[in-house]
Amino acid sequence: MTRRSTSLSLLASDSRQSARRFRWLLWGLIAATFLLVNVYRLSTAVIADSLMGSLGTTGAQLGTLHAVFFFVYAVMQIPTGVLVDRVGPRITAAAGAAVMNVGAIWFALASTYGPAVGARLLIGLGGSVIFVSMLRFSANWFRPDEFGTMNGLSFAVGGVGGILATTPFALLVDAAGWRTSFLGLAVVGLGLSVATLLFVRDSPERAGFPPIEGIPERSRITLGEARRFVSAVLRDPWTWVVSALLFVTGGINLTLFGLWGIPYVVQLYDTSVTVASTVTLLGGVGIVVGPPAIGRLSDRIGHRTEFVVAGTVVYTATLGVIALLGTPPLFVVGIAFFVAGALLGAFVLTYPMIKRRHEERASGISLGTINGASFFGAAAFPTLMGIVLDTYWTGDIVGGVRVYTVTGYRVAFAIAAVAGLATIGCALWLHRHAPE
């Protein structure tokens, strides 16, 4: 090898090392926006009493206000997949962040129920594109054997956002009020939108680096290809089985940690919102710990479905304990919330499983399609549980807020546990049909 070729080889190697370091900074910008998405979507639990009192809502109406975020989020997942595959994660994430934070400003200024619903819908519309943009960025900048780990880390960011949406957000609201808190977060979010547009690049080549080994440059898809890819994903039975599993597990978790978990602890254990938010915070801790740990372990040993089956069994049993006991010791509730959050790491192993079944250039479409299922669940379960709680409401109101019964909460958790049985069936199907 000549001296010149040796120098070029060393230069290329240095460039690849720089790209590997640089990708973490760019991923961190999108991740920071996704963290804010999770604060917005789960903060309703902290201000539930304030919203019910100031807007005069019933439990079902509060559930709808919370759920409208998730409904529009879910509807947008396939269009989001097409967007990130056609125009790239950079522009998609920057535009979504701008829309989301304009919605947060509107929500902070809303004084009646109707505008508050409209503002929360706009927050969901903007936030709906961030997660799939982050996964598509990861597919462009990280090798396939790193994707399970990156998938877990991305969900862990959501867990951090869930943590911030509990006790830290409750303390912020106590100090500044919920309207001022939302305005402050919106200013930060608009800054992240601008930074994403200016600095993020869709691939190493677009950032001026040579390709990272094992990650070829992928051309953007055409509209015709988008239609073909969407059709292929929707015809795949794995898509529907995985979607059913995520509908239940994602929907229940987002309902517990984002809405009814805090009122459950406040009303049945006679605690403050700050104390209750600390208990639900454990769910966020579980999400931070579980997905990256289980994702990395799965990448190392090369197994997926076994984790999914075990996760659904433990998850269903955990919900069943609360349904059976109604008011177990508070530390048991905290452990249950932690376990429910950590087991998300098993369920999201379905993302790399689905990604591998379809063309790499369509990874945004395949991932967006199944991701929407969690949020359809998150749109359905809050209202369903609100209706159950209203059914067993005895008419007691304290401080303008409805006080629900132990029976109402037990029935709500029982519905979640029964739904969990369906996830076990889904997991067993995936395991049986997994390729050797």
C-alpha positions as CSV (number, residue, x, y, z in Angstrom):
1,M,0.0,0.0,0.0
2,T,1.4,3.4,-1.0
3,R,1.9,6.2,1.5
4,R,-0.9,8.2,-0.3
5,S,-3.4,5.4,-0.1
6,T,-2.5,4.8,3.6
7,S,-3.1,8.5,4.4
8,L,-6.4,8.4,2.6
9,S,-7.4,5.3,4.5
10,L,-6.5,6.9,7.8
11,L,-8.4,10.1,6.9
12,A,-11.5,8.1,6.0
13,S,-11.2,6.2,9.3
14,D,-11.0,9.5,11.2
15,S,-14.0,10.8,9.3
16,R,-16.0,7.8,10.3
17,Q,-15.0,8.2,13.9
18,S,-16.1,11.8,13.8
19,A,-19.4,10.8,12.2
20,R,-20.0,8.3,15.0
21,R,-19.5,11.0,17.6
22,F,-21.4,13.7,15.7
23,R,-24.5,11.5,15.3
24,W,-25.0,11.5,19.0
25,L,-25.2,15.3,19.1
26,L,-27.8,15.3,16.3
27,W,-29.8,12.5,17.8
28,G,-29.7,14.4,21.1
29,L,-31.4,17.4,19.5
30,I,-34.3,15.3,18.3
31,A,-34.4,13.4,21.5
32,A,-34.7,16.6,23.5
33,T,-37.8,17.5,21.5
34,F,-39.2,14.1,22.1
35,L,-38.6,14.5,25.8
36,L,-40.8,17.6,25.6
37,V,-43.5,15.7,23.7
38,N,-43.7,13.3,26.7
39,V,-43.9,16.2,29.2
40,Y,-46.9,17.6,27.2
41,R,-48.7,14.4,26.7
42,L,-48.4,13.1,30.3
43,S,-48.7,16.4,32.2
44,T,-52.5,16.2,32.2
45,A,-52.3,14.0,35.3
46,V,-50.6,16.7,37.4
47,I,-53.1,19.4,36.5
48,A,-56.2,17.1,36.3
49,D,-57.8,18.6,39.4
50,S,-57.1,22.1,38.1
51,L,-58.6,21.4,34.7
52,M,-61.7,19.7,36.2
53,G,-62.2,22.6,38.6
54,S,-61.6,25.5,36.2
55,L,-63.3,23.9,33.2
56,G,-66.1,22.1,35.1
57,T,-65.5,18.8,33.3
58,T,-66.7,15.3,34.1
59,G,-64.3,12.4,34.2
60,A,-65.3,11.4,30.7
61,Q,-64.7,14.9,29.4
62,L,-61.3,15.1,31.1
63,G,-60.5,11.7,29.6
64,T,-61.5,13.1,26.1
65,L,-59.3,16.3,26.7
66,H,-56.4,14.0,27.5
67,A,-57.1,11.5,24.7
68,V,-57.5,14.0,21.8
69,F,-53.7,14.3,21.8
70,F,-53.3,10.6,21.3
71,F,-56.1,10.3,18.7
72,V,-54.5,12.8,16.4
73,Y,-51.1,11.3,17.2
74,A,-52.3,7.9,16.2
75,V,-53.9,9.0,13.0
76,M,-50.7,10.8,11.9
77,Q,-48.4,7.8,12.2
78,I,-48.7,6.4,8.7
79,P,-48.5,10.0,7.2
80,T,-45.5,10.6,9.4
81,G,-43.8,7.5,8.1
82,V,-44.3,8.7,4.5
83,L,-43.0,12.1,5.4
84,V,-39.8,11.0,7.0
85,D,-39.1,8.5,4.2
86,R,-39.9,11.2,1.5
87,V,-38.5,14.5,3.0
88,G,-36.3,13.2,5.8
89,P,-36.4,13.4,9.6
90,R,-34.8,16.8,9.9
91,I,-37.5,18.9,8.2
92,T,-40.3,16.7,9.6
93,A,-39.0,17.0,13.2
94,A,-38.4,20.7,13.0
95,A,-41.8,21.5,11.6
96,G,-43.5,19.2,14.1
97,A,-41.8,20.9,17.0
98,A,-42.9,24.3,15.8
99,V,-46.5,23.2,15.5
100,M,-46.5,21.5,18.9
101,N,-45.2,24.4,20.8
102,V,-47.6,26.9,19.1
103,G,-50.3,24.5,20.4
104,A,-48.8,24.6,23.9
105,I,-49.0,28.4,23.9
106,W,-52.6,28.2,22.8
107,F,-53.3,25.7,25.6
108,A,-51.8,28.0,28.2
109,L,-54.0,30.8,27.1
110,A,-57.3,28.8,26.7
111,S,-60.0,29.7,29.2
112,T,-62.8,27.3,28.2
113,Y,-63.1,23.6,27.4
114,G,-63.5,23.9,23.6
115,P,-60.3,25.9,22.9
116,A,-58.4,23.7,25.4
117,V,-59.4,20.6,23.3
118,G,-58.4,22.4,20.1
119,A,-55.0,23.4,21.6
120,R,-54.3,19.9,22.9
121,L,-55.1,18.5,19.4
122,L,-52.6,20.9,17.9
123,I,-49.9,19.8,20.4
124,G,-50.6,16.2,19.5
125,L,-50.5,17.0,15.7
126,G,-47.0,18.5,16.1
127,G,-45.7,16.0,18.5
128,S,-46.9,13.1,16.4
129,V,-44.0,13.3,14.0
130,I,-41.1,13.5,16.4
131,F,-40.7,9.8,17.6
132,V,-40.7,8.3,14.1
133,S,-38.3,11.0,12.9
134,M,-35.9,10.0,15.7
135,L,-36.2,6.3,14.7
136,R,-35.7,7.1,11.0
137,F,-32.6,9.2,11.9
138,S,-31.3,6.2,13.9
139,A,-31.9,3.9,10.9
140,N,-29.8,6.4,8.8
141,W,-26.9,6.9,11.3
142,F,-26.7,3.6,13.2
143,R,-26.1,0.0,12.0
144,P,-28.9,-2.6,12.0
145,D,-27.2,-4.4,14.9
146,E,-27.3,-1.2,16.9
147,F,-31.0,-0.4,16.2
148,G,-32.5,-2.5,19.0
149,T,-30.3,-0.5,21.4
150,M,-31.2,2.8,19.8
151,N,-34.9,1.9,19.8
152,G,-34.6,1.2,23.6
153,L,-32.8,4.5,24.2
154,S,-35.4,6.4,22.2
155,F,-38.2,5.0,24.5
156,A,-36.0,5.7,27.5
157,V,-36.1,9.4,26.5
158,G,-39.9,9.1,26.7
159,G,-39.4,7.7,30.2
160,V,-37.3,10.7,31.2
161,G,-40.1,13.0,29.8
162,G,-42.6,11.0,31.8
163,I,-40.5,11.5,35.0
164,L,-40.3,15.3,34.3
165,A,-44.1,15.3,33.8
166,T,-44.7,14.0,37.4
167,T,-43.0,15.4,40.5
168,P,-40.7,18.0,38.7
169,F,-43.7,19.4,36.7
170,A,-45.9,19.4,39.8
171,L,-43.3,21.4,41.7
172,L,-43.0,23.8,38.7
173,V,-46.8,24.2,38.6
174,D,-46.9,24.8,42.4
175,A,-44.3,27.6,41.9
176,A,-45.4,29.3,38.7
177,G,-48.9,28.0,37.9
178,W,-49.7,25.6,35.0
179,R,-50.3,28.3,32.4
180,T,-46.9,30.0,33.0
181,S,-45.2,26.6,33.1
182,F,-46.7,25.7,29.6
183,L,-45.6,29.0,28.2
184,G,-42.0,28.5,29.5
185,L,-41.8,25.0,28.0
186,A,-43.1,26.3,24.7
187,V,-40.3,28.9,24.4
188,V,-37.8,26.1,25.0
189,G,-39.5,23.9,22.4
190,L,-39.5,26.6,19.7
191,G,-35.7,27.0,20.3
192,L,-35.3,23.3,19.7
193,S,-37.3,23.5,16.5
194,V,-34.9,26.1,15.1
195,A,-31.8,24.2,16.3
196,T,-33.1,21.0,14.6
197,L,-33.6,22.8,11.3
198,L,-30.1,24.4,11.4
199,F,-28.0,21.6,12.6
200,V,-29.5,18.1,12.1
201,R,-28.7,16.3,8.9
202,D,-30.6,13.2,7.5
203,S,-27.5,11.0,6.9
204,P,-23.7,11.0,7.3
205,E,-23.3,11.9,3.6
206,R,-25.6,15.0,4.0
207,A,-23.4,16.1,6.9
208,G,-20.3,15.8,4.8
209,F,-19.0,12.5,6.2
210,P,-18.3,9.2,4.4
211,P,-20.8,6.5,4.9
212,I,-20.6,4.7,8.2
213,E,-19.7,1.0,7.7
214,G,-22.9,-1.1,7.3
215,I,-25.2,1.9,6.7
216,P,-25.5,2.6,3.0
217,E,-27.0,5.9,1.8
218,R,-30.7,5.4,1.0
219,S,-32.5,7.4,-1.6
220,R,-35.8,9.0,-0.6
221,I,-38.9,7.2,-1.8
222,T,-41.3,8.4,-4.5
223,L,-45.1,8.7,-4.0
224,G,-45.6,5.6,-6.0
225,E,-43.2,3.7,-3.8
226,A,-44.8,5.1,-0.7
227,R,-48.2,3.7,-1.8
228,R,-46.6,0.3,-2.5
229,F,-44.8,0.3,0.9
230,V,-47.9,1.3,2.8
231,S,-49.9,-1.5,1.1
232,A,-47.2,-4.1,1.9
233,V,-47.1,-3.1,5.6
234,L,-50.9,-3.1,5.9
235,R,-51.1,-6.6,4.3
236,D,-48.6,-8.1,6.7
237,P,-50.4,-10.0,9.5
238,W,-47.5,-9.2,11.8
239,T,-48.5,-5.6,11.5
240,W,-51.9,-6.3,13.0
241,V,-50.8,-8.7,15.7
242,V,-48.1,-6.3,16.9
243,S,-50.5,-3.4,16.6
244,A,-53.1,-5.2,18.9
245,L,-50.4,-5.8,21.5
246,L,-49.2,-2.2,21.4
247,F,-52.7,-0.9,21.4
248,V,-53.3,-2.5,24.9
249,T,-49.9,-2.1,26.5
250,G,-49.1,1.4,25.2
251,G,-52.7,2.6,25.7
252,I,-52.8,1.4,29.3
253,N,-49.4,2.8,30.3
254,L,-50.1,6.2,28.8
255,T,-53.4,6.3,30.6
256,L,-52.0,5.3,34.0
257,F,-48.9,7.5,33.9
258,G,-50.6,10.3,31.9
259,L,-54.0,10.7,33.5
260,W,-55.7,8.4,36.0
261,G,-52.7,7.2,38.0
262,I,-52.3,10.4,40.0
263,P,-56.1,10.8,40.8
264,Y,-56.2,7.1,41.8
265,V,-53.4,7.6,44.4
266,V,-54.6,11.0,45.5
267,Q,-58.2,9.9,46.1
268,L,-57.8,6.4,47.5
269,Y,-54.7,7.0,49.6
270,D,-55.5,10.6,50.7
271,T,-52.2,12.1,49.5
272,S,-51.2,15.3,47.8
273,V,-50.7,15.6,44.1
274,T,-46.9,15.9,44.6
275,V,-46.8,12.7,46.6
276,A,-49.0,10.9,44.1
277,S,-46.9,12.1,41.2
278,T,-43.8,10.7,42.9
279,V,-45.5,7.2,42.9
280,T,-46.4,7.5,39.2
281,L,-42.9,8.8,38.6
282,L,-41.7,5.2,39.2
283,G,-43.4,4.3,35.9
284,G,-41.2,6.8,34.1
285,V,-38.2,5.3,35.9
286,G,-39.2,1.9,34.6
287,I,-39.4,3.2,31.1
288,V,-35.9,4.8,31.4
289,V,-34.4,1.5,32.7
290,G,-36.3,-1.2,30.9
291,P,-36.2,-0.4,27.1
292,P,-32.4,0.2,26.8
293,A,-31.5,-2.7,29.1
294,I,-33.8,-5.2,27.4
295,G,-33.0,-3.8,23.9
296,R,-29.3,-4.2,24.4
297,L,-29.7,-7.7,25.9
298,S,-31.9,-8.7,23.0
299,D,-29.3,-7.3,20.5
300,R,-26.5,-9.3,22.2
301,I,-28.2,-12.7,22.4
302,G,-30.3,-12.3,19.2
303,H,-33.7,-13.2,20.7
304,R,-36.9,-11.1,20.6
305,T,-40.2,-13.0,21.0
306,E,-39.2,-14.8,24.2
307,F,-38.9,-11.4,25.9
308,V,-42.3,-10.3,24.5
309,V,-44.1,-13.4,25.8
310,A,-42.6,-13.1,29.3
311,G,-43.3,-9.4,29.4
312,T,-47.0,-9.8,28.6
313,V,-47.5,-12.4,31.2
314,V,-45.9,-10.4,34.0
315,Y,-47.6,-7.2,32.8
316,T,-51.1,-8.8,33.0
317,A,-50.4,-10.2,36.4
318,T,-49.3,-6.8,37.7
319,L,-52.5,-5.1,36.6
320,G,-54.5,-8.0,38.0
321,V,-53.0,-7.5,41.5
322,I,-54.3,-3.9,41.7
323,A,-57.7,-4.9,40.3
324,L,-58.0,-7.7,42.9
325,L,-56.8,-5.7,45.9
326,G,-58.1,-2.2,45.0
327,T,-55.9,-0.4,47.5
328,P,-52.8,-2.5,48.1
329,P,-50.0,-0.9,50.2
330,L,-48.8,2.2,48.4
331,F,-45.3,0.8,47.9
332,V,-46.9,-2.1,46.0
333,V,-48.6,0.4,43.7
334,G,-45.2,2.0,43.1
335,I,-43.6,-1.3,42.3
336,A,-46.5,-2.1,39.9
337,F,-46.1,1.2,38.1
338,F,-42.3,0.6,37.8
339,V,-42.8,-2.9,36.4
340,A,-45.4,-1.7,33.9
341,G,-43.0,0.9,32.7
342,A,-40.0,-1.3,32.6
343,L,-41.8,-4.0,30.6
344,L,-42.3,-1.5,27.8
345,G,-38.7,-2.6,26.9
346,A,-40.1,-6.1,26.0
347,F,-43.0,-4.8,24.0
348,V,-41.0,-2.4,21.9
349,L,-38.8,-5.2,20.7
350,T,-41.6,-5.6,18.1
351,Y,-40.2,-2.4,16.4
352,P,-37.0,-4.0,15.1
353,M,-38.9,-7.1,14.3
354,I,-41.3,-5.2,12.0
355,K,-38.5,-3.1,10.6
356,R,-36.7,-6.2,9.4
357,R,-39.7,-7.5,7.6
358,H,-39.8,-4.6,5.2
359,E,-37.4,-2.6,3.0
360,E,-35.0,-0.3,4.8
361,R,-36.1,2.6,2.7
362,A,-39.6,2.2,4.1
363,S,-38.5,2.0,7.7
364,G,-40.4,5.2,8.6
365,I,-43.6,3.7,7.2
366,S,-43.3,0.3,8.9
367,L,-42.4,1.8,12.3
368,G,-44.9,4.6,12.1
369,T,-47.7,2.2,11.3
370,I,-47.3,0.1,14.5
371,N,-46.4,3.1,16.6
372,G,-49.8,4.5,15.9
373,A,-51.5,1.5,17.6
374,S,-50.2,2.6,21.0
375,F,-51.7,6.0,20.6
376,F,-55.1,4.7,19.4
377,G,-55.0,2.8,22.7
378,A,-54.0,5.9,24.5
379,A,-57.0,7.7,22.9
380,A,-59.4,4.9,23.9
381,F,-58.5,3.8,27.4
382,P,-58.7,7.2,29.1
383,T,-62.3,7.8,28.0
384,L,-63.2,4.2,28.7
385,M,-61.8,4.4,32.2
386,G,-63.4,7.8,32.7
387,I,-66.8,6.4,31.8
388,V,-66.3,3.5,34.3
389,L,-65.3,5.9,37.1
390,D,-68.3,8.1,36.3
391,T,-70.6,5.0,36.4
392,Y,-69.5,4.2,40.0
393,W,-69.4,7.9,41.1
394,T,-71.5,8.5,44.2
395,G,-72.0,12.2,43.7
396,D,-69.2,13.4,46.1
397,I,-67.4,16.5,45.0
398,V,-64.4,18.1,46.8
399,G,-63.0,21.4,45.6
400,G,-65.0,21.2,42.4
401,V,-63.5,17.8,41.6
402,R,-65.3,14.5,41.4
403,V,-64.2,11.9,44.0
404,Y,-64.3,8.3,42.7
405,T,-64.8,5.1,44.6
406,V,-62.5,2.1,45.2
407,T,-65.0,0.0,43.2
408,G,-64.7,2.3,40.2
409,Y,-60.9,2.1,40.2
410,R,-61.0,-1.7,40.7
411,V,-63.3,-2.2,37.7
412,A,-61.1,0.1,35.6
413,F,-57.9,-1.9,36.5
414,A,-59.9,-5.1,35.9
415,I,-60.6,-4.0,32.3
416,A,-56.9,-3.3,31.8
417,A,-56.0,-6.8,33.2
418,V,-58.5,-8.5,30.9
419,A,-57.1,-6.6,28.0
420,G,-53.7,-7.8,29.1
421,L,-54.8,-11.4,28.5
422,A,-55.2,-10.5,24.8
423,T,-51.6,-9.3,24.7
424,I,-50.4,-12.8,25.9
425,G,-52.3,-14.3,22.9
426,C,-50.6,-11.8,20.6
427,A,-47.1,-12.6,22.0
428,L,-47.6,-16.3,21.7
429,W,-48.6,-15.9,18.0
430,L,-45.5,-13.8,17.3
431,H,-43.3,-16.4,19.0
432,R,-44.9,-19.3,17.1
433,H,-44.6,-17.5,13.7
434,A,-41.1,-16.1,14.3
435,P,-38.5,-17.1,11.7
436,E,-36.0,-19.7,12.9
